[in-house]
């Protein structure tokens, strides 16, 4: 009779910093028993749970994030993080700086300040295409690294 051994989930972390003007940090990780004690970042956290469940304390409340769940944390706000399932959780995140997001907002603020989607769309349509100051976030890096970092995120089309 064949014997089967159950493989324990592994903890691992892959970290990457993009080159170029934006210098965005990325993480792709699987955490099983690791717990992040209360801490802050001086950048935004934009993450997605790939597998398992994650839980964290943020703004005096306990949150639980399921697979495909999005996590957005502001800079300088205390939070924790840990697995909420025995098999751990898979996670991808990018950490854009405050200055980068300020540059993006500054370029688009007037077009999206009407307070409703219909008027925002009309404001954008009223500007000639060549005069639009819309900023998209483009990543120029090794394709495999970018694909790995962004796998699972849907694109707005």
N, C-alpha and C positions, 0 to 999 in steps of 0.2 A: 504494500500500500504506500503510495507516495505521500510524503509529508509536505505540508505547505507552511512557509513562514510568512507572517504578516510583516510587511515593510512599514516601519514607522515613518510618518511624515518628516521631511527634512526642513530645517530652517536654512535659508540662504538669502543673500542680498547682492544685487548687482546695481552698482551706482555708476552714473555717467554724467559728465558735465559737457554740454554742447560747446563747441567753439564758436567764434564769431561775436557779433555785437551783442547778442542776447544773453549768452552765458547762462542758459537755464539748466538747472540740475534735474536729473531724473533718477528715479529708483524703481526697481522691479524686485519684489521680494516675496518670500513666503515665511510667515511667522507662526510658530506653533506654541511655544511656551514663553517666548520673549515678551516682556511687558515694558512699555514706555512709561516711566514715571512722569508726573506733571512737569511740563516743559513748554517753552515758547519757541517760535521761529521768527526771524526778522524778514520773512518772505511769505507769500501765499502758498497754500497747499491745495493742489487740485488733483484729487486721486479717484481711482475706481477700484472696487473690489472685484477681483477675478473669480475667486472661489472661496468657499467657507464664509464665516460670519466674523465681523470685527465689531468691537465695542470700544467706546471712548467717552470720557467725561469732557464736556465742553459747555461753557457758559452755565455752569451749575446744574447741568442735566446729563443724564446717561443716555447715550445714543447707540443704536445698533445698526450696522450696515450689512445688507445682504449682497450676494453676487450681483454684479452690474450696478450696484449702488454707487453714487457719486459722493465724494467728500470734498467740501470746500471749507478751508479754515483761513481766517484772517491772520495777518502778522500780529505778533505780540499778544496773542490770546492764549492763555494757559489751557492745556489739554493733555489727556493721557491717550493710551492706545494699547489694545491687547486682543487676542483671539477670543471669540465667543463660541468657538466650537472645538472639540477635541482634536480635529484634524488640522487646525490652524486656518489661516486665511492667506490667499494670494492677493497681491496689491501692486498697483502701478500708480505712480504719481509724478507730477512735475511741480517744480518750485519756482515760479516766476517771481522776480523781484518787484517791489513796490514801484520802483522807478520805471520798469518796463511797462507795467500796467497803467501807470500815469501817462506815459507817452501814447499808449493806445487810446486811452480815454480822451486825451487832449485833442487827438486828431479827429475824433468822431462825436464829441460832446454836443456840438450845435445841431447835428443831424438827428440826434436821438433824445432831445430834451423836451419834446412836445407833450409827453405824458401818456401817449397811447400809440399803439402799433400802427394804426391806419394813418395817422398824421405823420409819424416817423417815416413810413414808407413814402408818403407824398413828398416830404422834405427831401429825401434822397433822390426821388425821381426828378425833382425840380432842378437839380444840379447836373450840368453836363458831365458825362462820364470822365472826361479828361481832367475836370476840375475837382472830382471827388477826392477827399482826403481820408479814404477808408484804409484802415490798417488791418491786415490779416497777419496771423502769426505763422510765419514760415520757418521751418527748421532745415538748416543746411548742415547735414551730417551724414555719416555713413548710413546708407539706406537700411541696412540690416538693424543697426542700433535704433534708428528712428522707428522702424516698423515694430520692433520689439517693445519699445517704450510706449507706443501709442496703440498697440493691438487691442482690440475690443472697444475702442472709442468710436462713436459714429461721427461722421462728418456732416456738417450743415451744407446743404446744396441748394 
